[in-house]
Amino acid sequence: MHAATYFDGTRWRDGVVEATAEHVRLRAETPAPGLPRVPGGVVGGFTDHHVHLQLVDHALLRTSRLARVDDLGGNPAVLRELAVHTSATPDHAVEVRYAGAFLTPPGGYPSDRDWAPAGSVREVADEAAAVAAVDELAAAGVALLKVAGNSTAGPVFADALVHAIVERADAHGLPVVVHAEGPDEAQRAVRLGAARLAHAPFTERLDEAEVARHAASVSWISTLAIHDPAALRIAVDNVRRFHAAGGTVLYGTDMGNGPTPVDLHPAELDALRRAGLDDAALLRALAPVDPLQPGALLLLLPDGSTDPFDARPLTAADLKV
């Protein structure tokens, strides 16, 4: 048994860790005097709030520092199977939450994209179809919904139809995540009741009133590192002011969009630091799983490091006296 300092999702606390036959366990107990101490800080495995598991080798999650992912667009039947398979891994369980198919107008993004897997796009023409789509996705076990609002790549929903989707999603207790791209699309998503933006706004610089309105009502999934330099500058500037205004920033990478790692993305972490997130804010954005939960992936941040990319799995070898 060893004393340990661990992050509970909000702040650092003292506890104890011990190796069992199957796992290293953390307990919220006051360490006894003289107990040897784990050198570093213990955190739960991290969350990537924007992935596309059908576009990557999802088996690599088992050797990553991720313990939870939100899939924001794929075939719900395939994702349901992936969620069961991935979550059942005893040595490194990964919770998979998924939105299922993109909801988009006929001909809307990403219906014309070669990368979109079969069954990953649901084209919705009217309010009746929207209600039916939300009901079916809820029955398929989704944890959230994804609405495409990319006016640079095709038609987008009228306000009334987005509102109908949000209302029906609310009835099922499902947050709506919007891919907002194009002039005024991020602002429109907020006005119409979105809970999250899949990308920190990168089309245009928001003014201070718009940033304050977003900070009060939605969270932003960062998704910064995929952008070209011009869009990245806009997005980082928006995130800096959104974070300073008290907005909730969630770490997400759009995993599968290009050659992204199936793990933490160092360029994403660097961009978030440039946007003003300090060590504590960065850990909150990474939303570690509860380290006290039985079977939770426990990561060790070495002494002297505050970089999540330095974290590695805590093993029984770390508890050798």
Solvent accessible surface area in square Angstrom, and as a share of the most:
residue,aa,sasa,rsa
1,M,104,0.46
2,H,8,0.03
3,A,3,0.02
4,A,0,0.00
5,T,40,0.23
6,Y,4,0.02
7,F,2,0.01
8,D,49,0.25
9,G,30,0.29
10,T,95,0.55
11,R,129,0.47
12,W,102,0.36
13,R,97,0.36
14,D,81,0.42
15,G,0,0.00
16,V,3,0.01
17,V,0,0.00
18,E,50,0.22
19,A,50,0.39
20,T,68,0.40
21,A,113,0.88
22,E,165,0.74
23,H,47,0.21
24,V,12,0.07
25,R,77,0.28
26,L,3,0.02
27,R,67,0.24
28,A,67,0.52
29,E,76,0.34
30,T,126,0.73
31,P,22,0.14
32,A,60,0.46
33,P,139,0.87
34,G,85,0.82
35,L,47,0.23
36,P,53,0.34
37,R,118,0.43
38,V,1,0.01
39,P,77,0.48
40,G,15,0.15
41,G,10,0.10
42,V,0,0.00
43,V,0,0.00
44,G,0,0.00
45,G,0,0.00
46,F,0,0.00
47,T,0,0.00
48,D,0,0.00
49,H,6,0.03
50,H,2,0.01
51,V,0,0.00
52,H,11,0.05
53,L,1,0.01
54,Q,56,0.25
55,L,61,0.30
56,V,31,0.18
57,D,81,0.42
58,H,44,0.20
59,A,41,0.32
60,L,89,0.44
61,L,0,0.00
62,R,79,0.29
63,T,119,0.69
64,S,3,0.02
65,R,37,0.13
66,L,0,0.00
67,A,5,0.04
68,R,41,0.15
69,V,0,0.00
70,D,1,0.01
71,D,1,0.00
72,L,0,0.00
73,G,5,0.05
74,G,1,0.01
75,N,30,0.16
76,P,25,0.16
77,A,50,0.39
78,V,60,0.35
79,L,0,0.00
80,R,99,0.36
81,E,114,0.51
82,L,23,0.11
83,A,14,0.10
84,V,98,0.56
85,H,99,0.44
86,T,1,0.01
87,S,48,0.31
88,A,76,0.59
89,T,18,0.10
90,P,124,0.78
91,D,106,0.55
92,H,11,0.05
93,A,42,0.33
94,V,1,0.00
95,E,79,0.35
96,V,12,0.07
97,R,65,0.24
98,Y,13,0.05
99,A,0,0.00
100,G,0,0.00
101,A,6,0.04
102,F,4,0.02
103,L,0,0.00
104,T,1,0.00
105,P,11,0.07
106,P,75,0.47
107,G,44,0.43
108,G,0,0.00
109,Y,29,0.11
110,P,0,0.00
111,S,42,0.27
112,D,93,0.48
113,R,83,0.30
114,D,152,0.79
115,W,96,0.34
116,A,21,0.16
117,P,30,0.19
118,A,92,0.72
119,G,46,0.44
120,S,0,0.00
121,V,37,0.21
122,R,75,0.27
123,E,89,0.40
124,V,1,0.01
125,A,72,0.55
126,D,76,0.39
127,E,106,0.48
128,A,76,0.59
129,A,36,0.28
130,A,0,0.00
131,V,42,0.24
132,A,42,0.33
133,A,0,0.00
134,V,0,0.00
135,D,42,0.22
136,E,95,0.42
137,L,6,0.03
138,A,26,0.20
139,A,93,0.72
140,A,22,0.17
141,G,48,0.46
142,V,10,0.06
143,A,41,0.32
144,L,5,0.03
145,L,0,0.00
146,K,1,0.01
147,V,3,0.02
148,A,2,0.02
149,G,4,0.04
150,N,6,0.03
151,S,47,0.30
152,T,86,0.50
153,A,25,0.19
154,G,30,0.29
155,P,70,0.44
156,V,40,0.23
157,F,6,0.03
158,A,70,0.54
159,D,69,0.36
160,A,78,0.60
161,L,23,0.11
162,V,9,0.05
163,H,88,0.39
164,A,10,0.08
165,I,0,0.00
166,V,12,0.07
167,E,101,0.45
168,R,90,0.33
169,A,0,0.00
170,D,96,0.50
171,A,81,0.63
172,H,79,0.35
173,G,61,0.59
174,L,17,0.09
175,P,49,0.31
176,V,4,0.03
177,V,0,0.00
178,V,8,0.04
179,H,12,0.05
180,A,5,0.04
181,E,37,0.17
182,G,2,0.02
183,P,95,0.60
184,D,59,0.31
185,E,17,0.07
186,A,8,0.07
187,Q,17,0.07
188,R,33,0.12
189,A,7,0.05
190,V,17,0.10
191,R,139,0.51
192,L,26,0.13
193,G,41,0.39
194,A,6,0.05
195,A,37,0.29
196,R,50,0.18
197,L,1,0.00
198,A,0,0.00
199,H,8,0.03
200,A,0,0.00
201,P,5,0.03
202,F,25,0.10
203,T,50,0.29
204,E,56,0.25
205,R,141,0.51
206,L,0,0.00
207,D,74,0.38
208,E,103,0.46
209,A,64,0.49
210,E,32,0.14
211,V,2,0.01
212,A,54,0.42
213,R,124,0.45
214,H,2,0.01
215,A,20,0.16
216,A,91,0.71
217,S,67,0.43
218,V,11,0.06
219,S,15,0.10
220,W,0,0.00
221,I,0,0.00
222,S,0,0.00
223,T,0,0.00
224,L,0,0.00
225,A,30,0.23
226,I,51,0.26
227,H,28,0.13
228,D,87,0.45
229,P,92,0.58
230,A,55,0.42
231,A,18,0.14
232,L,37,0.18
233,R,161,0.59
234,I,53,0.27
235,A,0,0.00
236,V,10,0.06
237,D,33,0.17
238,N,0,0.00
239,V,0,0.00
240,R,104,0.38
241,R,34,0.12
242,F,0,0.00
243,H,51,0.23
244,A,87,0.67
245,A,56,0.43
246,G,61,0.58
247,G,7,0.07
248,T,75,0.43
249,V,11,0.06
250,L,20,0.10
251,Y,0,0.00
252,G,0,0.00
253,T,2,0.01
254,D,9,0.05
255,M,0,0.00
256,G,13,0.13
257,N,70,0.36
258,G,49,0.47
259,P,144,0.91
260,T,18,0.10
261,P,49,0.31
262,V,18,0.11
263,D,26,0.13
264,L,1,0.01
265,H,28,0.13
266,P,56,0.35
267,A,47,0.36
268,E,0,0.00
269,L,4,0.02
270,D,77,0.40
271,A,1,0.01
272,L,0,0.00
273,R,82,0.30
274,R,125,0.46
275,A,0,0.00
276,G,45,0.43
277,L,5,0.02
278,D,87,0.45
279,D,56,0.29
280,A,45,0.35
281,A,7,0.05
282,L,0,0.00
283,L,11,0.05
284,R,117,0.43
285,A,2,0.02
286,L,0,0.00
287,A,25,0.20
288,P,15,0.10
289,V,14,0.08
290,D,77,0.40
291,P,5,0.03
292,L,61,0.30
293,Q,102,0.45
294,P,95,0.60
295,G,38,0.37
296,A,8,0.06
297,L,16,0.08
298,L,7,0.03
299,L,0,0.00
300,L,4,0.02
301,L,8,0.04
302,P,51,0.32
303,D,106,0.55
304,G,90,0.87
305,S,27,0.17
306,T,77,0.45
307,D,53,0.28
308,P,1,0.01
309,F,74,0.31
310,D,67,0.35
311,A,3,0.02
312,R,106,0.39
313,P,62,0.39
314,L,11,0.06
315,T,62,0.36
316,A,47,0.36
317,A,71,0.55
318,D,31,0.16
319,L,18,0.09
320,K,153,0.65
321,V,160,0.92
